[in-house]
Amino acid sequence: MLASVTMARATYLKKIALSDEDVSPTLSMGMTIDHMVSMFVPWLGGFVWTVLGYEYVFICGAVIATLNLLLTTKMKSFSRLPDKEATI
């Protein structure tokens, strides 16, 4: 699932980037943030599991998935790509 999200992020970023030089640093920063989050979330999930119970971990996961679905419906899609030279 993470590989699919990374591929989707790269494709979307290439479509909306104003210049090709911005794509690689932006993707690198995204991978860095993903790594930091992937180190923190399991700890937080274990803490919630221990303190509140396993039910709340799954409820939080369902809420996050629902928010992701709602936010992705708000993303703009282009019927045709904008002219990059005109925006620079």
PDB file of N, CA, C and O in Angstrom:
ATOM      1  N   MET A   1       0.828  -1.184   0.000  1.00  0.00           N
ATOM      2  CA  MET A   1       0.000   0.000   0.000  1.00  0.00           C
ATOM      3  C   MET A   1       0.877   1.255   0.000  1.00  0.00           C
ATOM      4  O   MET A   1       0.568   2.231  -0.684  1.00  0.00           O
ATOM      5  N   LEU A   2       1.948   1.230   0.752  1.00  0.00           N
ATOM      6  CA  LEU A   2       2.834   2.390   0.810  1.00  0.00           C
ATOM      7  C   LEU A   2       3.481   2.659  -0.548  1.00  0.00           C
ATOM      8  O   LEU A   2       3.664   3.815  -0.930  1.00  0.00           O
ATOM      9  N   ALA A   3       3.826   1.604  -1.275  1.00  0.00           N
ATOM     10  CA  ALA A   3       4.413   1.778  -2.608  1.00  0.00           C
ATOM     11  C   ALA A   3       3.412   2.415  -3.557  1.00  0.00           C
ATOM     12  O   ALA A   3       3.789   3.247  -4.382  1.00  0.00           O
ATOM     13  N   SER A   4       2.155   2.043  -3.455  1.00  0.00           N
ATOM     14  CA  SER A   4       1.117   2.637  -4.303  1.00  0.00           C
ATOM     15  C   SER A   4       0.933   4.116  -3.994  1.00  0.00           C
ATOM     16  O   SER A   4       0.777   4.931  -4.904  1.00  0.00           O
ATOM     17  N   VAL A   5       0.951   4.460  -2.720  1.00  0.00           N
ATOM     18  CA  VAL A   5       0.804   5.857  -2.327  1.00  0.00           C
ATOM     19  C   VAL A   5       2.006   6.667  -2.810  1.00  0.00           C
ATOM     20  O   VAL A   5       1.844   7.797  -3.272  1.00  0.00           O
ATOM     21  N   THR A   6       3.204   6.101  -2.707  1.00  0.00           N
ATOM     22  CA  THR A   6       4.402   6.791  -3.167  1.00  0.00           C
ATOM     23  C   THR A   6       4.349   7.021  -4.673  1.00  0.00           C
ATOM     24  O   THR A   6       4.710   8.097  -5.151  1.00  0.00           O
ATOM     25  N   MET A   7       3.906   6.026  -5.416  1.00  0.00           N
ATOM     26  CA  MET A   7       3.790   6.168  -6.863  1.00  0.00           C
ATOM     27  C   MET A   7       2.726   7.210  -7.220  1.00  0.00           C
ATOM     28  O   MET A   7       2.931   8.007  -8.136  1.00  0.00           O
ATOM     29  N   ALA A   8       1.621   7.214  -6.527  1.00  0.00           N
ATOM     30  CA  ALA A   8       0.565   8.192  -6.785  1.00  0.00           C
ATOM     31  C   ALA A   8       1.054   9.597  -6.451  1.00  0.00           C
ATOM     32  O   ALA A   8       0.762  10.544  -7.181  1.00  0.00           O
ATOM     33  N   ARG A   9       1.788   9.740  -5.365  1.00  0.00           N
ATOM     34  CA  ARG A   9       2.325  11.044  -4.979  1.00  0.00           C
ATOM     35  C   ARG A   9       3.289  11.561  -6.041  1.00  0.00           C
ATOM     36  O   ARG A   9       3.236  12.734  -6.409  1.00  0.00           O
ATOM     37  N   ALA A  10       4.161  10.700  -6.528  1.00  0.00           N
ATOM     38  CA  ALA A  10       5.129  11.111  -7.547  1.00  0.00           C
ATOM     39  C   ALA A  10       4.429  11.521  -8.837  1.00  0.00           C
ATOM     40  O   ALA A  10       4.805  12.518  -9.453  1.00  0.00           O
ATOM     41  N   THR A  11       3.432  10.774  -9.246  1.00  0.00           N
ATOM     42  CA  THR A  11       2.703  11.083 -10.471  1.00  0.00           C
ATOM     43  C   THR A  11       1.957  12.406 -10.338  1.00  0.00           C
ATOM     44  O   THR A  11       2.002  13.239 -11.244  1.00  0.00           O
ATOM     45  N   TYR A  12       1.279  12.600  -9.229  1.00  0.00           N
ATOM     46  CA  TYR A  12       0.529  13.838  -9.015  1.00  0.00           C
ATOM     47  C   TYR A  12       1.473  15.028  -8.938  1.00  0.00           C
ATOM     48  O   TYR A  12       1.185  16.087  -9.496  1.00  0.00           O
ATOM     49  N   LEU A  13       2.595  14.861  -8.251  1.00  0.00           N
ATOM     50  CA  LEU A  13       3.550  15.953  -8.116  1.00  0.00           C
ATOM     51  C   LEU A  13       4.141  16.342  -9.465  1.00  0.00           C
ATOM     52  O   LEU A  13       4.334  17.528  -9.735  1.00  0.00           O
ATOM     53  N   LYS A  14       4.426  15.370 -10.304  1.00  0.00           N
ATOM     54  CA  LYS A  14       4.958  15.675 -11.632  1.00  0.00           C
ATOM     55  C   LYS A  14       3.948  16.444 -12.469  1.00  0.00           C
ATOM     56  O   LYS A  14       4.331  17.251 -13.316  1.00  0.00           O
ATOM     57  N   LYS A  15       2.677  16.205 -12.243  1.00  0.00           N
ATOM     58  CA  LYS A  15       1.644  16.915 -12.999  1.00  0.00           C
ATOM     59  C   LYS A  15       1.481  18.354 -12.542  1.00  0.00           C
ATOM     60  O   LYS A  15       1.192  19.226 -13.361  1.00  0.00           O
ATOM     61  N   ILE A  16       1.658  18.625 -11.250  1.00  0.00           N
ATOM     62  CA  ILE A  16       1.386  19.965 -10.743  1.00  0.00           C
ATOM     63  C   ILE A  16       2.639  20.805 -10.542  1.00  0.00           C
ATOM     64  O   ILE A  16       2.528  22.005 -10.288  1.00  0.00           O
ATOM     65  N   ALA A  17       3.819  20.221 -10.646  1.00  0.00           N
ATOM     66  CA  ALA A  17       5.062  20.967 -10.404  1.00  0.00           C
ATOM     67  C   ALA A  17       5.264  22.038 -11.468  1.00  0.00           C
ATOM     68  O   ALA A  17       5.017  21.815 -12.653  1.00  0.00           O
ATOM     69  N   LEU A  18       5.720  23.203 -11.018  1.00  0.00           N
ATOM     70  CA  LEU A  18       5.993  24.282 -11.953  1.00  0.00           C
ATOM     71  C   LEU A  18       7.275  24.043 -12.734  1.00  0.00           C
ATOM     72  O   LEU A  18       7.376  24.434 -13.897  1.00  0.00           O
ATOM     73  N   SER A  19       8.262  23.400 -12.097  1.00  0.00           N
ATOM     74  CA  SER A  19       9.496  23.070 -12.811  1.00  0.00           C
ATOM     75  C   SER A  19       9.936  21.658 -12.422  1.00  0.00           C
ATOM     76  O   SER A  19       9.657  21.184 -11.321  1.00  0.00           O
ATOM     77  N   ASP A  20      10.621  21.008 -13.339  1.00  0.00           N
ATOM     78  CA  ASP A  20      11.058  19.633 -13.094  1.00  0.00           C
ATOM     79  C   ASP A  20      12.118  19.553 -11.999  1.00  0.00           C
ATOM     80  O   ASP A  20      12.281  18.501 -11.380  1.00  0.00           O
ATOM     81  N   GLU A  21      12.838  20.640 -11.749  1.00  0.00           N
ATOM     82  CA  GLU A  21      13.869  20.647 -10.706  1.00  0.00           C
ATOM     83  C   GLU A  21      13.276  20.553  -9.303  1.00  0.00           C
ATOM     84  O   GLU A  21      13.974  20.165  -8.367  1.00  0.00           O
ATOM     85  N   ASP A  22      12.009  20.898  -9.144  1.00  0.00           N
ATOM     86  CA  ASP A  22      11.362  20.863  -7.837  1.00  0.00           C
ATOM     87  C   ASP A  22      10.877  19.474  -7.448  1.00  0.00           C
ATOM     88  O   ASP A  22      10.616  19.226  -6.271  1.00  0.00           O
ATOM     89  N   VAL A  23      10.751  18.575  -8.398  1.00  0.00           N
ATOM     90  CA  VAL A  23      10.133  17.276  -8.137  1.00  0.00           C
ATOM     91  C   VAL A  23      11.001  16.414  -7.221  1.00  0.00           C
ATOM     92  O   VAL A  23      10.508  15.898  -6.218  1.00  0.00           O
ATOM     93  N   SER A  24      12.260  16.254  -7.541  1.00  0.00           N
ATOM     94  CA  SER A  24      13.129  15.359  -6.770  1.00  0.00           C
ATOM     95  C   SER A  24      13.313  15.793  -5.316  1.00  0.00           C
ATOM     96  O   SER A  24      13.178  14.955  -4.424  1.00  0.00           O
ATOM     97  N   PRO A  25      13.616  17.065  -5.034  1.00  0.00           N
ATOM     98  CA  PRO A  25      13.731  17.459  -3.624  1.00  0.00           C
ATOM     99  C   PRO A  25      12.433  17.311  -2.844  1.00  0.00           C
ATOM    100  O   PRO A  25      12.443  16.963  -1.664  1.00  0.00           O
ATOM    101  N   THR A  26      11.319  17.579  -3.513  1.00  0.00           N
ATOM    102  CA  THR A  26      10.034  17.455  -2.841  1.00  0.00           C
ATOM    103  C   THR A  26       9.726  16.000  -2.507  1.00  0.00           C
ATOM    104  O   THR A  26       9.244  15.700  -1.415  1.00  0.00           O
ATOM    105  N   LEU A  27      10.004  15.092  -3.449  1.00  0.00           N
ATOM    106  CA  LEU A  27       9.792  13.668  -3.177  1.00  0.00           C
ATOM    107  C   LEU A  27      10.729  13.170  -2.081  1.00  0.00           C
ATOM    108  O   LEU A  27      10.335  12.339  -1.263  1.00  0.00           O
ATOM    109  N   SER A  28      11.960  13.667  -2.056  1.00  0.00           N
ATOM    110  CA  SER A  28      12.904  13.271  -1.004  1.00  0.00           C
ATOM    111  C   SER A  28      12.422  13.725   0.366  1.00  0.00           C
ATOM    112  O   SER A  28      12.502  12.971   1.336  1.00  0.00           O
ATOM    113  N   MET A  29      11.925  14.949   0.449  1.00  0.00           N
ATOM    114  CA  MET A  29      11.394  15.437   1.724  1.00  0.00           C
ATOM    115  C   MET A  29      10.177  14.627   2.143  1.00  0.00           C
ATOM    116  O   MET A  29       9.993  14.342   3.326  1.00  0.00           O
ATOM    117  N   GLY A  30       9.349  14.255   1.178  1.00  0.00           N
ATOM    118  CA  GLY A  30       8.188  13.421   1.497  1.00  0.00           C
ATOM    119  C   GLY A  30       8.587  12.070   2.063  1.00  0.00           C
ATOM    120  O   GLY A  30       7.958  11.572   2.997  1.00  0.00           O
ATOM    121  N   MET A  31       9.638  11.472   1.494  1.00  0.00           N
ATOM    122  CA  MET A  31      10.116  10.186   2.005  1.00  0.00           C
ATOM    123  C   MET A  31      10.678  10.338   3.418  1.00  0.00           C
ATOM    124  O   MET A  31      10.496   9.453   4.254  1.00  0.00           O
ATOM    125  N   THR A  32      11.357  11.452   3.690  1.00  0.00           N
ATOM    126  CA  THR A  32      11.891  11.711   5.026  1.00  0.00           C
ATOM    127  C   THR A  32      10.763  11.842   6.037  1.00  0.00           C
ATOM    128  O   THR A  32      10.830  11.268   7.124  1.00  0.00           O
ATOM    129  N   ILE A  33       9.741  12.586   5.689  1.00  0.00           N
ATOM    130  CA  ILE A  33       8.600  12.752   6.598  1.00  0.00           C
ATOM    131  C   ILE A  33       7.877  11.425   6.781  1.00  0.00           C
ATOM    132  O   ILE A  33       7.466  11.103   7.896  1.00  0.00           O
ATOM    133  N   ASP A  34       7.712  10.642   5.707  1.00  0.00           N
ATOM    134  CA  ASP A  34       7.102   9.311   5.820  1.00  0.00           C
ATOM    135  C   ASP A  34       7.870   8.437   6.792  1.00  0.00           C
ATOM    136  O   ASP A  34       7.271   7.713   7.587  1.00  0.00           O
ATOM    137  N   HIS A  35       9.216   8.502   6.732  1.00  0.00           N
ATOM    138  CA  HIS A  35      10.034   7.690   7.623  1.00  0.00           C
ATOM    139  C   HIS A  35       9.852   8.117   9.076  1.00  0.00           C
ATOM    140  O   HIS A  35       9.740   7.270   9.963  1.00  0.00           O
ATOM    141  N   MET A  36       9.823   9.412   9.322  1.00  0.00           N
ATOM    142  CA  MET A  36       9.637   9.889  10.701  1.00  0.00           C
ATOM    143  C   MET A  36       8.277   9.460  11.237  1.00  0.00           C
ATOM    144  O   MET A  36       8.168   9.029  12.385  1.00  0.00           O
ATOM    145  N   VAL A  37       7.253   9.577  10.419  1.00  0.00           N
ATOM    146  CA  VAL A  37       5.908   9.178  10.839  1.00  0.00           C
ATOM    147  C   VAL A  37       5.843   7.670  11.069  1.00  0.00           C
ATOM    148  O   VAL A  37       5.208   7.209  12.017  1.00  0.00           O
ATOM    149  N   SER A  38       6.506   6.897  10.191  1.00  0.00           N
ATOM    150  CA  SER A  38       6.444   5.436  10.328  1.00  0.00           C
ATOM    151  C   SER A  38       7.197   4.946  11.566  1.00  0.00           C
ATOM    152  O   SER A  38       6.986   3.813  12.000  1.00  0.00           O
ATOM    153  N   MET A  39       8.056   5.763  12.133  1.00  0.00           N
ATOM    154  CA  MET A  39       8.714   5.404  13.385  1.00  0.00           C
ATOM    155  C   MET A  39       7.862   5.788  14.594  1.00  0.00           C
ATOM    156  O   MET A  39       7.950   5.147  15.641  1.00  0.00           O
ATOM    157  N   PHE A  40       7.038   6.830  14.457  1.00  0.00           N
ATOM    158  CA  PHE A  40       6.253   7.326  15.576  1.00  0.00           C
ATOM    159  C   PHE A  40       4.893   6.634  15.706  1.00  0.00           C
ATOM    160  O   PHE A  40       4.443   6.369  16.821  1.00  0.00           O
ATOM    161  N   VAL A  41       4.243   6.343  14.593  1.00  0.00           N
ATOM    162  CA  VAL A  41       2.884   5.792  14.621  1.00  0.00           C
ATOM    163  C   VAL A  41       2.803   4.440  15.333  1.00  0.00           C
ATOM    164  O   VAL A  41       1.872   4.245  16.115  1.00  0.00           O
ATOM    165  N   PRO A  42       3.730   3.488  15.109  1.00  0.00           N
ATOM    166  CA  PRO A  42       3.632   2.226  15.853  1.00  0.00           C
ATOM    167  C   PRO A  42       3.766   2.420  17.367  1.00  0.00           C
ATOM    168  O   PRO A  42       3.101   1.740  18.149  1.00  0.00           O
ATOM    169  N   TRP A  43       4.623   3.343  17.763  1.00  0.00           N
ATOM    170  CA  TRP A  43       4.758   3.619  19.195  1.00  0.00           C
ATOM    171  C   TRP A  43       3.450   4.183  19.742  1.00  0.00           C
ATOM    172  O   TRP A  43       2.982   3.766  20.802  1.00  0.00           O
ATOM    173  N   LEU A  44       2.866   5.128  19.020  1.00  0.00           N
ATOM    174  CA  LEU A  44       1.604   5.723  19.451  1.00  0.00           C
ATOM    175  C   LEU A  44       0.485   4.675  19.479  1.00  0.00           C
ATOM    176  O   LEU A  44      -0.323   4.653  20.408  1.00  0.00           O
ATOM    177  N   GLY A  45       0.440   3.811  18.466  1.00  0.00           N
ATOM    178  CA  GLY A  45      -0.570   2.752  18.444  1.00  0.00           C
ATOM    179  C   GLY A  45      -0.418   1.795  19.613  1.00  0.00           C
ATOM    180  O   GLY A  45      -1.409   1.381  20.216  1.00  0.00           O
ATOM    181  N   GLY A  46       0.821   1.441  19.936  1.00  0.00           N
ATOM    182  CA  GLY A  46       1.056   0.575  21.094  1.00  0.00           C
ATOM    183  C   GLY A  46       0.658   1.232  22.399  1.00  0.00           C
ATOM    184  O   GLY A  46       0.123   0.582  23.296  1.00  0.00           O
ATOM    185  N   PHE A  47       0.923   2.525  22.499  1.00  0.00           N
ATOM    186  CA  PHE A  47       0.549   3.267  23.697  1.00  0.00           C
ATOM    187  C   PHE A  47      -0.973   3.303  23.855  1.00  0.00           C
ATOM    188  O   PHE A  47      -1.496   3.054  24.942  1.00  0.00           O
ATOM    189  N   VAL A  48      -1.684   3.616  22.755  1.00  0.00           N
ATOM    190  CA  VAL A  48      -3.147   3.656  22.794  1.00  0.00           C
ATOM    191  C   VAL A  48      -3.698   2.274  23.105  1.00  0.00           C
ATOM    192  O   VAL A  48      -4.647   2.148  23.879  1.00  0.00           O
ATOM    193  N   TRP A  49      -3.112   1.229  22.508  1.00  0.00           N
ATOM    194  CA  TRP A  49      -3.552  -0.149  22.751  1.00  0.00           C
ATOM    195  C   TRP A  49      -3.412  -0.498  24.230  1.00  0.00           C
ATOM    196  O   TRP A  49      -4.308  -1.100  24.821  1.00  0.00           O
ATOM    197  N   THR A  50      -2.285  -0.116  24.819  1.00  0.00           N
ATOM    198  CA  THR A  50      -2.018  -0.454  26.218  1.00  0.00           C
ATOM    199  C   THR A  50      -2.915   0.323  27.178  1.00  0.00           C
ATOM    200  O   THR A  50      -3.432  -0.240  28.142  1.00  0.00           O
ATOM    201  N   VAL A  51      -3.096   1.607  26.914  1.00  0.00           N
ATOM    202  CA  VAL A  51      -3.837   2.459  27.843  1.00  0.00           C
ATOM    203  C   VAL A  51      -5.348   2.341  27.657  1.00  0.00           C
ATOM    204  O   VAL A  51      -6.079   2.212  28.639  1.00  0.00           O
ATOM    205  N   LEU A  52      -5.825   2.383  26.413  1.00  0.00           N
ATOM    206  CA  LEU A  52      -7.265   2.425  26.164  1.00  0.00           C
ATOM    207  C   LEU A  52      -7.860   1.104  25.699  1.00  0.00           C
ATOM    208  O   LEU A  52      -9.034   0.829  25.948  1.00  0.00           O
ATOM    209  N   GLY A  53      -7.063   0.289  25.028  1.00  0.00           N
ATOM    210  CA  GLY A  53      -7.572  -0.978  24.507  1.00  0.00           C
ATOM    211  C   GLY A  53      -7.444  -1.030  22.999  1.00  0.00           C
ATOM    212  O   GLY A  53      -7.309  -0.005  22.331  1.00  0.00           O
ATOM    213  N   TYR A  54      -7.489  -2.244  22.478  1.00  0.00           N
ATOM    214  CA  TYR A  54      -7.266  -2.448  21.049  1.00  0.00           C
ATOM    215  C   TYR A  54      -8.352  -1.835  20.184  1.00  0.00           C
ATOM    216  O   TYR A  54      -8.101  -1.498  19.027  1.00  0.00           O
ATOM    217  N   GLU A  55      -9.563  -1.683  20.727  1.00  0.00           N
ATOM    218  CA  GLU A  55     -10.664  -1.156  19.933  1.00  0.00           C
ATOM    219  C   GLU A  55     -10.354   0.236  19.397  1.00  0.00           C
ATOM    220  O   GLU A  55     -10.672   0.561  18.253  1.00  0.00           O
ATOM    221  N   TYR A  56      -9.724   1.054  20.244  1.00  0.00           N
ATOM    222  CA  TYR A  56      -9.463   2.434  19.872  1.00  0.00           C
ATOM    223  C   TYR A  56      -8.410   2.556  18.781  1.00  0.00           C
ATOM    224  O   TYR A  56      -8.436   3.515  18.009  1.00  0.00           O
ATOM    225  N   VAL A  57      -7.496   1.619  18.703  1.00  0.00           N
ATOM    226  CA  VAL A  57      -6.505   1.619  17.624  1.00  0.00           C
ATOM    227  C   VAL A  57      -7.217   1.426  16.285  1.00  0.00           C
ATOM    228  O   VAL A  57      -6.919   2.127  15.318  1.00  0.00           O
ATOM    229  N   PHE A  58      -8.138   0.496  16.227  1.00  0.00           N
ATOM    230  CA  PHE A  58      -8.865   0.229  14.990  1.00  0.00           C
ATOM    231  C   PHE A  58      -9.847   1.348  14.655  1.00  0.00           C
ATOM    232  O   PHE A  58     -10.063   1.649  13.481  1.00  0.00           O
ATOM    233  N   ILE A  59     -10.437   1.961  15.663  1.00  0.00           N
ATOM    234  CA  ILE A  59     -11.321   3.108  15.425  1.00  0.00           C
ATOM    235  C   ILE A  59     -10.518   4.270  14.851  1.00  0.00           C
ATOM    236  O   ILE A  59     -10.967   4.930  13.914  1.00  0.00           O
ATOM    237  N   CYS A  60      -9.338   4.523  15.404  1.00  0.00           N
ATOM    238  CA  CYS A  60      -8.474   5.588  14.872  1.00  0.00           C
ATOM    239  C   CYS A  60      -8.074   5.298  13.429  1.00  0.00           C
ATOM    240  O   CYS A  60      -8.040   6.210  12.603  1.00  0.00           O
ATOM    241  N   GLY A  61      -7.776   4.052  13.121  1.00  0.00           N
ATOM    242  CA  GLY A  61      -7.438   3.676  11.748  1.00  0.00           C
ATOM    243  C   GLY A  61      -8.593   3.915  10.798  1.00  0.00           C
ATOM    244  O   GLY A  61      -8.390   4.382   9.677  1.00  0.00           O
ATOM    245  N   ALA A  62      -9.801   3.600  11.231  1.00  0.00           N
ATOM    246  CA  ALA A  62     -10.979   3.821  10.395  1.00  0.00           C
ATOM    247  C   ALA A  62     -11.230   5.311  10.182  1.00  0.00           C
ATOM    248  O   ALA A  62     -11.622   5.725   9.091  1.00  0.00           O
ATOM    249  N   VAL A  63     -11.007   6.110  11.210  1.00  0.00           N
ATOM    250  CA  VAL A  63     -11.184   7.564  11.082  1.00  0.00           C
ATOM    251  C   VAL A  63     -10.155   8.135  10.111  1.00  0.00           C
ATOM    252  O   VAL A  63     -10.496   8.966   9.269  1.00  0.00           O
ATOM    253  N   ILE A  64      -8.913   7.706  10.216  1.00  0.00           N
ATOM    254  CA  ILE A  64      -7.860   8.184   9.311  1.00  0.00           C
ATOM    255  C   ILE A  64      -8.177   7.786   7.869  1.00  0.00           C
ATOM    256  O   ILE A  64      -8.008   8.594   6.955  1.00  0.00           O
ATOM    257  N   ALA A  65      -8.628   6.565   7.659  1.00  0.00           N
ATOM    258  CA  ALA A  65      -8.978   6.120   6.308  1.00  0.00           C
ATOM    259  C   ALA A  65     -10.134   6.943   5.741  1.00  0.00           C
ATOM    260  O   ALA A  65     -10.121   7.292   4.560  1.00  0.00           O
ATOM    261  N   THR A  66     -11.114   7.250   6.553  1.00  0.00           N
ATOM    262  CA  THR A  66     -12.244   8.060   6.106  1.00  0.00           C
ATOM    263  C   THR A  66     -11.799   9.479   5.763  1.00  0.00           C
ATOM    264  O   THR A  66     -12.231  10.038   4.755  1.00  0.00           O
ATOM    265  N   LEU A  67     -10.941  10.060   6.591  1.00  0.00           N
ATOM    266  CA  LEU A  67     -10.415  11.393   6.295  1.00  0.00           C
ATOM    267  C   LEU A  67      -9.615  11.398   5.000  1.00  0.00           C
ATOM    268  O   LEU A  67      -9.734  12.330   4.205  1.00  0.00           O
ATOM    269  N   ASN A  68      -8.796  10.363   4.775  1.00  0.00           N
ATOM    270  CA  ASN A  68      -8.053  10.264   3.524  1.00  0.00           C
ATOM    271  C   ASN A  68      -8.993  10.225   2.330  1.00  0.00           C
ATOM    272  O   ASN A  68      -8.746  10.891   1.325  1.00  0.00           O
ATOM    273  N   LEU A  69     -10.059   9.457   2.430  1.00  0.00           N
ATOM    274  CA  LEU A  69     -11.032   9.368   1.344  1.00  0.00           C
ATOM    275  C   LEU A  69     -11.674  10.723   1.080  1.00  0.00           C
ATOM    276  O   LEU A  69     -11.799  11.137  -0.073  1.00  0.00           O
ATOM    277  N   LEU A  70     -12.079  11.410   2.129  1.00  0.00           N
ATOM    278  CA  LEU A  70     -12.717  12.721   1.960  1.00  0.00           C
ATOM    279  C   LEU A  70     -11.750  13.743   1.376  1.00  0.00           C
ATOM    280  O   LEU A  70     -12.133  14.537   0.517  1.00  0.00           O
ATOM    281  N   LEU A  71     -10.511  13.731   1.829  1.00  0.00           N
ATOM    282  CA  LEU A  71      -9.534  14.692   1.324  1.00  0.00           C
ATOM    283  C   LEU A  71      -9.160  14.424  -0.128  1.00  0.00           C
ATOM    284  O   LEU A  71      -8.939  15.368  -0.886  1.00  0.00           O
ATOM    285  N   THR A  72      -9.086  13.164  -0.529  1.00  0.00           N
ATOM    286  CA  THR A  72      -8.742  12.882  -1.916  1.00  0.00           C
ATOM    287  C   THR A  72      -9.865  13.258  -2.874  1.00  0.00           C
ATOM    288  O   THR A  72      -9.604  13.517  -4.049  1.00  0.00           O
ATOM    289  N   THR A  73     -11.088  13.293  -2.409  1.00  0.00           N
ATOM    290  CA  THR A  73     -12.169  13.743  -3.278  1.00  0.00           C
ATOM    291  C   THR A  73     -12.086  15.246  -3.526  1.00  0.00           C
ATOM    292  O   THR A  73     -12.693  15.742  -4.475  1.00  0.00           O
ATOM    293  N   LYS A  74     -11.355  15.974  -2.702  1.00  0.00           N
ATOM    294  CA  LYS A  74     -11.194  17.423  -2.861  1.00  0.00           C
ATOM    295  C   LYS A  74     -10.024  17.784  -3.780  1.00  0.00           C
ATOM    296  O   LYS A  74      -9.865  18.952  -4.135  1.00  0.00           O
ATOM    297  N   MET A  75      -9.205  16.804  -4.169  1.00  0.00           N
ATOM    298  CA  MET A  75      -8.060  17.081  -5.037  1.00  0.00           C
ATOM    299  C   MET A  75      -8.556  17.441  -6.429  1.00  0.00           C
ATOM    300  O   MET A  75      -9.483  16.827  -6.957  1.00  0.00           O
ATOM    301  N   LYS A  76      -7.924  18.444  -7.007  1.00  0.00           N
ATOM    302  CA  LYS A  76      -8.294  18.857  -8.354  1.00  0.00           C
ATOM    303  C   LYS A  76      -7.618  17.946  -9.365  1.00  0.00           C
ATOM    304  O   LYS A  76      -6.459  17.566  -9.206  1.00  0.00           O
ATOM    305  N   SER A  77      -8.350  17.611 -10.388  1.00  0.00           N
ATOM    306  CA  SER A  77      -7.758  16.852 -11.486  1.00  0.00           C
ATOM    307  C   SER A  77      -7.845  17.714 -12.737  1.00  0.00           C
ATOM    308  O   SER A  77      -8.794  18.476 -12.925  1.00  0.00           O
ATOM    309  N   PHE A  78      -6.848  17.577 -13.576  1.00  0.00           N
ATOM    310  CA  PHE A  78      -6.790  18.374 -14.786  1.00  0.00           C
ATOM    311  C   PHE A  78      -7.288  17.529 -15.954  1.00  0.00           C
ATOM    312  O   PHE A  78      -6.857  16.390 -16.132  1.00  0.00           O
ATOM    313  N   SER A  79      -8.200  18.094 -16.748  1.00  0.00           N
ATOM    314  CA  SER A  79      -8.615  17.392 -17.954  1.00  0.00           C
ATOM    315  C   SER A  79      -7.494  17.460 -18.986  1.00  0.00           C
ATOM    316  O   SER A  79      -7.340  16.561 -19.812  1.00  0.00           O
ATOM    317  N   ARG A  80      -6.724  18.524 -18.927  1.00  0.00           N
ATOM    318  CA  ARG A  80      -5.503  18.619 -19.705  1.00  0.00           C
ATOM    319  C   ARG A  80      -4.475  19.327 -18.835  1.00  0.00           C
ATOM    320  O   ARG A  80      -4.835  20.148 -17.992  1.00  0.00           O
ATOM    321  N   LEU A  81      -3.235  19.025 -19.027  1.00  0.00           N
ATOM    322  CA  LEU A  81      -2.191  19.617 -18.213  1.00  0.00           C
ATOM    323  C   LEU A  81      -2.014  21.084 -18.566  1.00  0.00           C
ATOM    324  O   LEU A  81      -2.111  21.452 -19.737  1.00  0.00           O
ATOM    325  N   PRO A  82      -1.756  21.930 -17.570  1.00  0.00           N
ATOM    326  CA  PRO A  82      -1.529  23.344 -17.857  1.00  0.00           C
ATOM    327  C   PRO A  82      -0.193  23.532 -18.571  1.00  0.00           C
ATOM    328  O   PRO A  82       0.718  22.716 -18.429  1.00  0.00           O
ATOM    329  N   ASP A  83      -0.091  24.588 -19.321  1.00  0.00           N
ATOM    330  CA  ASP A  83       1.128  24.903 -20.040  1.00  0.00           C
ATOM    331  C   ASP A  83       2.164  25.407 -19.044  1.00  0.00           C
ATOM    332  O   ASP A  83       2.007  26.493 -18.486  1.00  0.00           O
ATOM    333  N   LYS A  84       3.228  24.626 -18.812  1.00  0.00           N
ATOM    334  CA  LYS A  84       4.238  24.980 -17.804  1.00  0.00           C
ATOM    335  C   LYS A  84       5.001  26.243 -18.181  1.00  0.00           C
ATOM    336  O   LYS A  84       5.392  27.005 -17.297  1.00  0.00           O
ATOM    337  N   GLU A  85       5.224  26.483 -19.468  1.00  0.00           N
ATOM    338  CA  GLU A  85       5.975  27.667 -19.879  1.00  0.00           C
ATOM    339  C   GLU A  85       5.186  28.939 -19.597  1.00  0.00           C
ATOM    340  O   GLU A  85       5.778  29.984 -19.326  1.00  0.00           O
ATOM    341  N   ALA A  86       3.879  28.865 -19.656  1.00  0.00           N
ATOM    342  CA  ALA A  86       3.046  30.046 -19.420  1.00  0.00           C
ATOM    343  C   ALA A  86       3.027  30.436 -17.954  1.00  0.00           C
ATOM    344  O   ALA A  86       2.781  31.601 -17.643  1.00  0.00           O
ATOM    345  N   THR A  87       3.281  29.497 -17.031  1.00  0.00           N
ATOM    346  CA  THR A  87       3.218  29.788 -15.611  1.00  0.00           C
ATOM    347  C   THR A  87       4.546  30.228 -15.040  1.00  0.00           C
ATOM    348  O   THR A  87       4.594  30.699 -13.904  1.00  0.00           O
ATOM    349  N   ILE A  88       5.630  30.092 -15.793  1.00  0.00           N
ATOM    350  CA  ILE A  88       6.951  30.444 -15.254  1.00  0.00           C
ATOM    351  C   ILE A  88       7.235  31.904 -15.446  1.00  0.00           C
ATOM    352  O   ILE A  88       8.300  32.382 -15.054  1.00  0.00           O
TER     353      ILE A  88
END
